[in-house]
């Protein structure tokens, strides 16, 4: 006995495996087009080691799902030129969102990664209950969904990043010290307030998502990286062989809570001497501000404004600011050396506010890395600065959302011409 599922006839003996292989091959073709660029079917077959008939069938299905299109003839080909196959950006959309201490934001991208909507609102989330924060985010999400609706589209998936420990399987925020959250069922709250949406909805740690934003598909220099993401708190993300490594339950990357100074300050998590207490933005402001009435402590400036003011003072040669940056750079390097000894990444990317002040601390970070890593030449680990600023996490959230389509193209319905049935 057989049944029809998604255009395939499957039986109880092996049919499901056939479907799995088909989805894997569809993913392989789609990822190859994203990472290697547009090509003919024949070139795709040669590059992927598949026969031409198989690739032709896969491309046809991807086209029926609206994920690829065929364009001009391939240039420089010998004999009869093949038709170029390329990603169709309008084939699918992903939605990213972020909840952080001082803002909520959303970002929607198409299949080609082009941004089609971007929204952000400054809000002191620490002064609100989780339910109120979710209301603020849902306002943003509804606006972004309206932007997509204007394009005649809905997202395939939505990924929400939050500054805290996230159980990805359950969609719960276990602990978010800087938000004051504990045991918040964020995914459930969002689904209820969004009216139980048909698209996938996931919750992840914002620093893990910031790491994804730095892992450019197809860039060999970005296949094995650590990202240290700094805002009020400090988080991190691990990308191994081009893929994010979340850990057993999604808790990997809590770099900010490595204890580096047991005689230091009390952290927001309740422990003493966490890395966050010596490299978080709040600590830098404490070091750089001349007094309680210093502009850096004023609510008039948002986080970005305060970082810009610190950079302005550093550029002007202000000794207090330069000394503060030097101390923070030293501690960034101390922790980076520990991480390098354990994981030996190809690159450590300073993200968030750390990327913004990177030019002022890079020398100290690299010096500590050179002296603190056992392997010669710091094990080959290099320091890089993110160009994404405070929006790295929402960039990564949108990238993960659209990546679901690359993982499983069958998430997008197949549209094929209907045939009249003769009676």
Protein Blocks (a to p, Z undefined) as FASTA:
>chain_A
ZZdeehiacdfehjlmmmmmmmmmmmmmmmmmmmnopadfklmmmmnopafklmmmmmmm
mmmnopaccddddehiahjadddddddfklpccddddddfkbccdddddfkopafbdcdd
dddfklpcfklmmmmmmmmmmmmmmmmmmnopacfbdcddddddddfknopafbafknop
ahiafklmmmmmnopaabdcddddfklmmmmmmmcghiaklmbccdddddfbccddddee
hiacebjnopgoilmlccfblklccdfkopahiaklmmgmklmmmmmpgbfklmklpckb
cfklmmmmmmmmmmnopaklmmmmmmmmmmmmmmmmmmmmmnopabdcdehjllmmmmmm
mmmmmmmmmmmpmbghhlopacdddfkljmlmmmmmmmmmmmmmmmmmmlpccddddddd
dZZ
